[in-house]
Amino acid sequence: METSVLASSHAIAPSTPQSKAPSARLWMPERVVFTPSALKEAWGQQILSRVQALGLPVEELARDRLTGLRGETERETYDISKRTLAVVNAPPSQLKLSPIPPSADWQFHLAEGCPAHCQYCYLAGSLQGPPVIRAYANLPQILDNLARYKKPEQPTSFEVSCYTDPLGIEHLTGSLAECIRYFGTRENEYLRWVSKFDAVDGLLDLPHHGRTRCRASVNASPVSRQFEGGTASVVARLQALRKLALPKEQGGGGYPVGLVIAPIMPMEDWEQHYTQLLDDIQAALDFDCDLTFELISHRFTPVSKEVLQTWYPHSKLDMDEASRTTKRNKFGGIKYVYPTDVMKDLRQFFERSLAQRFPNAHILYWT
């Protein structure tokens, strides 16, 4: 079944993930602000040194309150916020962790906000206020707090990518590497992160001891090219994942790795486009490695739709409620998903195709 919900003019062209793809340009904020409390933190000073070494202008705020982010319209507010890095302390509420099934046992945050411009952004409507990128200066406190959530004598997993793309700001903060080092010292505790960026060279030599799973978020070319602004190309992401997965003796990182294919959309000729994506993944990971897949279909809520339409007023992203089925969460909230027959066709395609190409990989979930 080929249900067309996304018009596409992109032809299917083979790509070669092992060939050199240009890296995404590192995100450089036009404005970097520090709160007074953040500057009192040793990790805040470390971030300050990194930012200054990059020659970025730094502003110390008078109070622990972000200002100067509002424009005359919501789109102007979005533009200002997306050009701003705010270094702040995570509030006490961030130290009370929430479960995040099926991705992990718990989620914690080293930052909020993302430098990418994905027109389907799932953070829309989830975070309060302007979408400024906030990096947390009290990272040691955040990491020390994780011990409270360890399951006795059981593996415990922690997801750090729910509210940010940690690799997209790593050159500014160094916080992802610090998390990887921390989990490398923990028994039976595991870190998970995912990214649409590719600057992984600084992570390859870290002592992770197999306790961090690095994942790339990828999609078919019509989706990635049209809706994922400011990110690395899918080819570059796959090259980066290859580096992370290769054994250390071959110059790689030796990490467990994964692919998050999301958000899956039944665009015109979707089966051909996703077949090409899976072929590219197979070409990039043409060696034995610890590999998982997570499969997430596109969905939206009334709130996220409203926010996304103010951020991207000219987007071609299909969010027609009439073509969707409604689902309710345990709190009574509504989200719009594809009809049952469409979901069935998509799921069967991916489960069949992945089993053929990656018989030793694990599909963690479909949603």
Summary of the structure (lengths in Angstrom):
residues: 367
radius of gyration: 20.2
end to end distance: 18.8
largest distance: 58.8
contacts: 1178
relative contact order: 0.15
helix: 35%
strand: 21%
